Amino acid sequence: MKRLSIIVFITLLILANSAFAANVEGTVSHADTGEPVAYALVIFVLDDNEVARKITGDDGYYFIRNISEGTYTVRILYREETREFSDIVVGPSGGTFNFEI
């Protein structure tokens, strides 16, 4: 019985944690041409702490799982350049965020 209680507790803890996290996705493209930016590093920062990072694919697409709600700064590093985007709001259902650099 005690083992079952522990399993139920752990399962509820996992479910509760996933209820407060969402997924974000989007693309990074060149501002001049609209072409996708492959292999750019996308970093989500919350309160000066890096929360998540992902490298875009050949198509400029990125996908980040289990990110908490909040207002983020997103930094995109590509080649020798860093672009920063402020006030990116991730809601309870996540979101799609496309960036042009």
Backbone bond lengths (Angstrom), bond angles and torsions (degrees), N, CA, C in turn:
res aa  C-N    CA-C-N  psi(-1)  N-CA   C-N-CA  omega(-1)  CA-C   N-CA-C  phi
1 M - - - 1.456 - - 1.528 111.53 -
2 K 1.336 115.57 -40.72 1.467 118.82 -179.91 1.527 110.65 -64.84
3 R 1.327 116.50 -38.76 1.466 120.09 179.45 1.528 110.68 -64.10
4 L 1.327 117.34 -41.38 1.454 121.38 177.83 1.529 110.67 -62.39
5 S 1.317 117.06 -40.38 1.466 120.67 178.32 1.522 111.01 -62.51
6 I 1.313 116.96 -40.29 1.464 121.07 179.03 1.523 110.06 -65.63
7 I 1.312 117.67 -42.73 1.463 121.54 179.29 1.525 110.36 -63.39
8 V 1.316 117.72 -43.71 1.462 121.57 178.91 1.533 109.86 -63.32
9 F 1.330 117.25 -43.54 1.462 121.35 178.97 1.521 111.24 -60.09
10 I 1.316 117.71 -47.20 1.464 121.62 -179.81 1.523 110.70 -63.25
11 T 1.304 117.47 -42.25 1.470 121.41 178.22 1.521 110.79 -61.50
12 L 1.319 117.75 -45.32 1.466 120.95 178.60 1.531 111.10 -64.39
13 L 1.314 116.86 -37.32 1.464 120.47 178.01 1.526 111.00 -63.82
14 I 1.310 116.79 -42.76 1.470 120.86 178.11 1.528 110.47 -64.59
15 L 1.310 117.22 -44.71 1.459 120.85 179.63 1.529 111.25 -64.56
16 A 1.317 117.56 -40.13 1.463 120.39 178.83 1.515 110.93 -64.98
17 N 1.311 117.27 -40.12 1.462 120.94 179.51 1.521 110.72 -65.82
18 S 1.317 118.12 -41.32 1.457 120.56 -179.15 1.525 111.53 -71.18
19 A 1.319 117.38 -20.01 1.455 120.11 178.50 1.525 111.71 -71.12
20 F 1.325 116.99 -21.28 1.457 120.97 -178.74 1.515 112.77 -104.12
21 A 1.307 116.67 9.40 1.460 120.39 179.65 1.521 108.90 -125.35
22 A 1.308 115.18 149.28 1.461 120.56 -177.13 1.519 109.00 -135.27
23 N 1.298 115.37 179.06 1.461 121.72 177.47 1.522 109.16 -111.42
24 V 1.331 114.88 144.91 1.460 120.16 173.71 1.520 108.39 -124.22
25 E 1.311 114.87 151.62 1.453 120.68 -179.92 1.514 108.49 -151.88
26 G 1.318 114.99 169.96 1.449 119.22 176.59 1.505 111.09 164.16
27 T 1.318 114.77 -167.60 1.453 120.54 -179.76 1.516 110.05 -132.12
28 V 1.320 114.30 158.08 1.459 122.05 171.98 1.520 105.86 -119.88
29 S 1.334 115.83 129.28 1.465 119.88 -179.23 1.525 109.79 -134.74
30 H 1.340 114.48 162.74 1.461 120.89 176.23 1.524 109.03 -75.16
31 A 1.329 116.61 131.06 1.465 120.69 -179.22 1.524 111.59 -64.03
32 D 1.330 117.61 -34.37 1.465 120.77 -176.46 1.523 113.37 -75.45
33 T 1.327 116.06 -40.91 1.464 119.97 -171.86 1.529 114.59 -110.05
34 G 1.325 116.69 -19.46 1.455 120.02 -174.89 1.518 113.41 78.92
35 E 1.323 117.06 -0.54 1.464 121.46 179.71 1.520 109.96 -71.85
36 P 1.338 117.88 148.06 1.460 120.47 178.89 1.530 112.03 -65.48
37 V 1.308 115.47 148.52 1.460 121.99 176.77 1.521 107.95 -102.62
38 A 1.315 116.00 109.08 1.461 121.40 179.42 1.523 110.20 -84.00
39 Y 1.316 115.79 141.84 1.461 124.12 172.89 1.525 113.92 66.02
40 A 1.310 116.71 30.58 1.466 120.89 171.22 1.528 107.54 -84.58
41 L 1.309 116.75 145.98 1.459 121.56 177.89 1.528 108.42 -94.60
42 V 1.333 116.39 121.86 1.463 123.36 -179.91 1.529 107.32 -107.05
43 I 1.333 116.49 122.07 1.462 121.34 -176.50 1.524 109.20 -123.27
44 F 1.326 117.04 126.05 1.456 122.87 174.72 1.527 108.34 -97.37
45 V 1.346 115.99 124.71 1.459 122.72 -176.38 1.533 108.31 -120.64
46 L 1.332 115.88 131.12 1.462 122.42 178.78 1.526 108.26 -127.25
47 D 1.320 116.98 121.53 1.475 121.75 -179.82 1.525 111.67 52.77
48 D 1.318 116.89 47.27 1.470 124.34 178.71 1.528 114.10 65.08
49 N 1.323 117.52 14.08 1.467 121.82 176.84 1.520 109.67 -116.12
50 E 1.322 115.96 128.90 1.459 119.90 175.91 1.521 108.39 -69.44
51 V 1.327 115.36 124.07 1.461 121.23 -177.14 1.525 111.04 -100.72
52 A 1.324 116.56 -39.01 1.465 120.23 -177.07 1.518 109.37 -155.45
53 R 1.326 114.82 153.44 1.472 120.87 174.86 1.514 108.44 -145.58
54 K 1.318 113.68 147.75 1.463 120.55 179.63 1.518 108.78 -152.31
55 I 1.318 116.58 147.22 1.463 122.06 175.86 1.521 108.18 -100.02
56 T 1.329 115.87 134.10 1.462 119.61 179.65 1.522 110.37 -69.05
57 G 1.318 115.45 152.96 1.457 121.70 176.27 1.522 111.28 -83.61
58 D 1.308 115.82 -173.07 1.471 121.18 178.95 1.527 112.22 -56.70
59 D 1.326 115.52 -29.11 1.461 121.11 -177.64 1.533 113.38 -92.63
60 G 1.355 116.86 8.39 1.455 121.16 179.83 1.520 114.21 78.29
61 Y 1.319 117.71 5.67 1.462 123.19 -174.65 1.530 110.93 -88.39
62 Y 1.335 115.49 141.50 1.464 122.03 172.78 1.527 108.84 -132.40
63 F 1.327 116.53 155.17 1.459 122.69 178.55 1.528 107.38 -145.58
64 I 1.327 116.17 127.01 1.460 121.49 179.84 1.517 108.63 -123.98
65 R 1.321 116.23 126.95 1.467 122.23 -179.73 1.534 110.93 -92.21
66 N 1.318 114.53 151.84 1.462 123.01 168.50 1.526 114.17 52.52
67 I 1.284 115.67 60.11 1.463 120.69 175.34 1.532 107.61 -107.98
68 S 1.300 116.81 139.55 1.464 121.60 -176.58 1.523 111.43 -75.43
69 E 1.316 114.66 157.15 1.461 120.07 173.70 1.520 109.18 -62.24
70 G 1.309 115.99 149.17 1.451 119.53 176.38 1.513 111.90 157.48
71 T 1.314 115.00 177.85 1.459 121.77 177.76 1.523 107.81 -106.03
72 Y 1.305 115.87 116.39 1.456 122.84 -170.90 1.522 112.35 -108.92
73 T 1.315 113.96 159.08 1.449 122.57 161.86 1.520 105.01 -103.94
74 V 1.317 116.53 134.43 1.469 120.35 178.47 1.517 107.77 -113.36
75 R 1.322 115.11 126.50 1.465 121.42 176.36 1.518 108.01 -108.50
76 I 1.316 114.74 134.04 1.464 119.84 177.10 1.517 107.41 -120.81
77 L 1.321 114.70 120.68 1.455 121.49 178.95 1.520 108.16 -106.40
78 Y 1.319 114.85 127.26 1.460 120.37 179.22 1.518 108.14 -146.43
79 R 1.301 114.66 120.00 1.466 121.85 -175.41 1.518 108.76 56.12
80 E 1.295 119.24 -122.40 1.463 122.59 -177.20 1.530 112.41 -96.90
81 E 1.316 117.24 7.55 1.461 120.73 -171.67 1.527 111.35 -115.13
82 T 1.333 115.92 144.59 1.459 122.46 173.33 1.519 108.37 -123.74
83 R 1.317 116.12 127.83 1.472 121.80 174.67 1.519 107.44 -113.73
84 E 1.317 116.00 144.25 1.456 121.01 -178.42 1.517 109.86 -126.02
85 F 1.319 115.69 134.60 1.461 122.89 179.51 1.525 107.57 -122.54
86 S 1.331 117.11 126.23 1.461 122.03 -176.10 1.518 111.26 -102.14
87 D 1.315 114.07 163.27 1.463 122.91 173.04 1.521 113.44 58.63
88 I 1.325 116.17 44.05 1.465 121.83 175.16 1.536 106.70 -88.99
89 V 1.316 116.23 111.05 1.470 121.46 -173.58 1.524 110.12 -94.85
90 V 1.330 114.76 117.73 1.464 121.81 175.11 1.520 106.56 -98.84
91 G 1.319 115.90 119.00 1.459 121.59 -179.76 1.512 112.08 -91.34
92 P 1.318 118.04 -174.26 1.458 122.23 -177.92 1.527 113.43 -63.25
93 S 1.318 117.43 -24.47 1.467 119.57 179.18 1.528 111.71 -101.99
94 G 1.341 117.26 12.53 1.464 119.81 178.99 1.510 110.73 82.15
95 G 1.323 115.34 -139.41 1.448 117.92 178.09 1.509 112.97 164.51
96 T 1.321 114.20 170.50 1.468 122.37 176.00 1.513 107.27 -114.09
97 F 1.329 116.07 125.06 1.447 122.02 -177.28 1.532 109.12 -129.91
98 N 1.326 114.86 113.47 1.463 121.49 179.31 1.523 108.21 -104.79
99 F 1.328 115.71 137.06 1.456 121.06 -176.85 1.526 110.22 -125.68
100 E 1.337 115.06 142.97 1.465 121.15 173.46 1.525 107.39 -113.42
101 I 1.317 115.24 132.57 1.476 119.40 178.33 1.502 110.04 -123.26
